[in-house]
């Protein structure tokens, strides 16, 4: 019988069920993320890198360090290691025409439009939002501010740079790619960078949705919170949604991920279809 790469007999570090339970408890307590039992191998492979980097010899030693120490930087690295960041430009493309129509509508009565993308990851989603904004108001329009936040500081740093391999941009229509990106040369050959005039619409900030205070100023016209809630249990989801609601304009929209449903928060948000939500108590 041969062992798989993550079979307990061939692992570099011993990883007991109790270690996994401690990890689950820590990431839930600090980031609200509910790890399923199926994530054991993922947790091992990602945290084994942290053990090697810190020179620690066991998971129990590493977890003791987190629980009892004051190492804020390692806490950040622990959370970054366990945060999944799957993203692409114009992911779930049906949302962007809906966003454009909403922007046109609110621009009739507002000179300032505020958008919060609260899972910015490596930047593809907020730059997709920014391209939609720029296409909607090609000749100038209201002032638009896009706050881009994430729990993971590593991906936010990538997002802020706005530099991507060319093969990551295959979902961007060619005319938009030409309009909003610059082709790299020399050491940046094969890469593109977001044009400064588009990047100016965005502000990047690390925000943990479980923090008691968010550095977010309402009222917001749009909240993008896509493929984030799947990591939280229902009570945590409800708690976050109850904090989103008062930040939104009465006619504001919230965009969720394709596999997310907020039926348990029907007193807060009403579905408009296509995982787009409005406030349940929106004035009629």
N, C-alpha and C positions, 0 to 999 in steps of 0.2 A: 504494500500500500504506500503510495506517495503522498506526501503532505503538500497542501496548497501553500502559497507564499505567506498567508497569514494564519496558517494552522498554528495552534498554541505551541506545538512541539518545535516549530522552526522560527518562532518569533525571537527577535533580538532581546526584547524586554518582556518579563512576565506581566500578563494583563489579566487580572482576576475579575470575575463578575462584580465583585465589590468595588473595584477600581472604576469600572464602567458606570456603576450606579452613582459613585461620587462625582464623576464628570457630568452625568445627567443633572444631578442636583445643583452643581455649581453653575452650569451654563443656563439652567432654567432660572436660578436665583438672580443672575447678573444680566441676562439678556432676554429672558422669557422664552427661550427656545426649548421646545419639547423634542428631545431626541428619542426616536423609536428604537426598539431592541435590535432592529435590522441594521442600525448604524454602527455596530460595534467595530467592524473592520475599518470603516472610514475613520472613526475616532482614534483607533490604534495607530493607523498609518500617519495621520496628521499630527498627533501629539508625540509620536515617537521622534519626529523631527525636533520638537521642542526639548525632549530629553537629551538628544544628542547635542543640541545647541547650548544647553545649559550645563552639560556634563553630569547630569543626574543619572543615577543607576537604576531607578525603579519608578514606576508610576506612583506608588504610594509616597515616595520622597517628593516627587514633583507636586503632587496634589496637596501634601502637607505644606509645602512652600507657598502655594497659592492661598491656602486656607488661613495660615498663621502669619504670613509675612506681609510686608507693606510694599511689595514689588508691583507698583502700578503698571510699569512697562511690560512685565511678564503677563499680567492680567490682560492687557491689551493684545498681546501676541497669542494668548490662549483663546480669546474670543475670535480674533482674526482667523486663527487656524480652523475653527469649527464653523465659520460662517460660509455658507455656500453662495457663490456668486456666478450664477448662470444668466447670461444676458446677451443681447444682440441689438443692433440698430433696427428700429421699427418692428420690434417683437410685438406680437398680437396686433397686427397692422390695422384691424378694424377700429381701434380706438382713436387713431389720429384724425380721420375725417370728422369724427364726433367732436373731438377737441377743437378742430378748426371752426366748426359751425358754432360751438359755444363761445369761442373767442370773438367771432364776428358779432354775435348777439350782445355780449356784455360790453363790447367796445362802443356800442351805440350810446351807452349811458355812463361809461367810466373812462377816466383818463389814466388810471393806474390799474394794471392787472397783476395779481400775485398768484404764483403757482408754487406748490411744494411737491417735490419728488423725493419721497422719504426712503427710497431704496436705490440710491444712485449707482451703486456698484462701481464698475469701471468707466461709467459715463455714457454708455451707448443710449440708455433711455433718456436722460436729461438732454443730450444733444439732439435726439430725435424730436423731443418736445420743442426745443429751441428752433429747429429747422421748420417745424410746423408753424410756430409763431411767426418766423421771418417770412414764410410763404404766404401766411394769412394777411400780413400787413406789409406788402412789398414796397409801398410808397411811403412808409412811415405810418404810425398810428399811436395808440396809447403807449405809455411807458409799461414795459413788461419786466417783471422780476421773477426769476426762477431760483428758488432755494433748493439745493441738492444736498441731501444728507445720506449718511450710511453709518452703520455701527462699525464697519471695518475701515480702519485708517489707511491700510495698504491700498485698497481699491480706490479710495477717495483721492489718494495721491496720483494714481494713474489717470483718474477722471479729470483732475485739475490740469494735468499736462495736456490732455486732448490729442495725444499722438497714438496712432493705431496702425498695425500692419494692414496693407492694402486688402488682403484676403478677408479681413474682418468687416469690410465695408460692402460686401456683395449684395446686401439687402437695401442699400441706398441707391435710388434711381440715379443714372449717370449724370443727369443735368443738375441734381442736387449735390452730388459729389463734387462736381466741377465748381458749383457756386459757393459751397460752404467749406471746402477743404483745400489745402495746399499740398502739392506733391513734394515729398522729400527728395533731396539730392545728396550725393556724397555718402556720409555715414548714415544718413536717414533714407537712403535708397530703399524703395519697396514699402515705404510708410507714407502716411498722410497725417497732416495736423489740421485741427479745427481752426478756421480763420478767426482772428482776434475779435472782429465785430460780432461774431456769433457767440464767442466765449464770454463776451462782456455781459450777456444777458443772465449768466449763471453765477451763483455764489455757492461755494462748497463749505460744508460744516459737518463735523462728526456729531451725530445725535443718536442716543440710545432711546428707543421708544418707551423703555421702562423708566427712564429718568423722571423724577417728580416734576421737573420744570423743563420745558422745551424752549430754546431760544428762537421761537417762531412767532412772528407778529401777524395776527389776522387783521381784517378778514381776508380769507383766501378765496379765490375764484375757482381753483382746481387743486385737488390733492391726488397725486399718483401714489398709490400704495399697492403695487402689483407684485404678487408672488412673495409676499412678506408674511401675511397672516397664516399661511400654511405651516409656519414654524412655531406658531403659538397655539395653546389650547384655547377652548371657547371662552373661559372666564377672562383670560388675558386679552383675547381679541375684543371682547366687549368693553373692557376697561379702556383700551386704546381708541376704539371707535367712539366711545363716549367723550373722549377728549378731542377727537377730530371735529365732532359735530359743532361745538360752539366756535370753532375757528373758521368755519365755512360761511361764505356769503349765503343769504337765504336761497339764492338760485344757483349756488355752487355745485360742482360735480366732483364725485370721487370715483376714480378708476381702480378696479381691483384685477387680480389675475384670473386666468381662465378657469382655474380649478377652485376658486374661492367663492363661498356663498355666505351671506350674512343674515340668513333667515332668523337666527337667534338674536339679532339686533334690529328687528323690524320696527321697534319703537324709535330707533335712531335714524335708520336709513331705509329708503325704498328703492327697489331695483327698477331701472329703466330698460333692462335687457342688455345683453352683450357685456355683462359685468361692469356696467356703469350705474352709479347710485346717486340719488339726490337725498336731501334731508327729508325725513319722514314727516316732519312738522312744517314743511315748506308752505308758505302762504299761497292759497289758491286764487 
